[in-house]
Amino acid sequence: MKHRVLPFLYAALLALPLVACSDDSTAPDDDGPPAPQYVGAKGVTIREVSIYQSLKRQLMVDGAPVEGGVPLVQGRDAVIRVFYDTNADYAGGEVTARLEIAGADPIEIVGTLDASSSEDQINSTINFSVPGAAIGASLEYSISILEEGQTADDNAAAHYPASGTEAVAVDGPANTFRVILAPFRYDADGSGREPDMSEATVESYRQRLKQLYPVSNVEVTVREVTPWNQELDAFGNGWQELGYELYGMRAQDNAPDDVYYYAIFNPSASFNQYCSQGCLLGVTLLNADPPDVGQVDLRFAMGVGYPEYAADTMAHELGHAHGREHADCGGPDQPDPQFPHPGGQIGVWGLDTVSLELKPPTLITDIMGYCDNQWVSDYTYSAFLNRGKNVNLPRWHGPKQRVALVGLDGKGVATFGGFRDAAMGLQGKRVQSRVTHHDGRVAPTDGVFYAWDHLPGGMVLVPVSDESVDTLELELEGVRHVLHTGP
Ligand SMILES: [Zn+2]
């Protein structure tokens, strides 16, 4: 008879002190007492199994499966936490915790157990680091806490499920969130200052997006530097012009539909200089219409590159570009009335699956608020996933439409910003417009208004049949604007 030797395949992170499994080699055949098996460890009960990809989702509590909760995403790294209790029958010896996932290598952790696991103590649970490749279109798993013993001594409470595997639905398909960083060189003060685009910094941006967005992977690439000689101040002056530039750049690059552009720049040498009297960190247009996908052309945002705030500003602004409104923390204008948790809190336990830092639900706030100590709430995470299913996965081939772009600044001044191609049928806030062509043709049409998130004003797209436009007339917030498009 042979021992069943558990291969030590993958030592993940450990709540438990780690030792390698010994190879017990071959036992003598048939004589002597039966060789020991690995059986459910005495005095040990698996009380709860939960999986975290950013946020906690319970899989089992007190022996029963739990339905629903935070959606799982295929291909996304995870941590499975096993909460246990021990009683006097557990003698304090080493056990082997084993996670099996159909289609993936089993993962084992060897160590000793304490009395009881608790929610807020990461080291009180058995923590399996599960690579994204093990999370398929469904998750079929089993967990056992094992020790050597006779079959008759098996403790059923140390296995879940009792036999076979349990299947859990994986709602989110594998998908990659793609971002192009567009650095701008700040020439307005003669400095030629560029934001830090070192490999390490770009990687830190990528990691932050990966922590907060329900995706299998994040791809960040850096575009060539764009010189910029107009002033960008801390109160938002000049930002709109950069927004129009970015809008045009996205179209001019013929960027794939699922790509988000993020402009990054440093108008002063340091954050403290820049923000000495308060400041704007980032801006975009709320891309909430139609709700499931938004506008392809509005998949852009911009912000400052100061390391104190750059990554979170990017994650926040790209959140608006995913159609998310503000979480009510730190006093944003018009917080999302649907946001379910008080004070913009994240609502459920979060976990950084790399550092294993826990995020208590009432102490940490959502990335779409203005507070510090941010993570992502279950509400925002699910909304990102819904948007990502529609945006990040298939290429969206909408018809292109020629439009005249009109910018409305914070003082109510409208300016003509040229002609562009806008993809898809335009949706959003309707603006009655009238286009007069050089040959006298007059076309009444509906323009669409998109508001800046952190600035007054916004952008209007007015569909045109061709570019022989003499004047554009439109009414915005009760004010009639007449714009001449030509010289
Ligand atoms: Zn915002």
Boltz pocket constraint, residues with backbone or C-beta under 6 A from the ligand:
constraints:
  - pocket:
      binder: B
      contacts: [[A, 316], [A, 320], [A, 326], [A, 368], [A, 453], [A, 454]]
      max_distance: 6.0
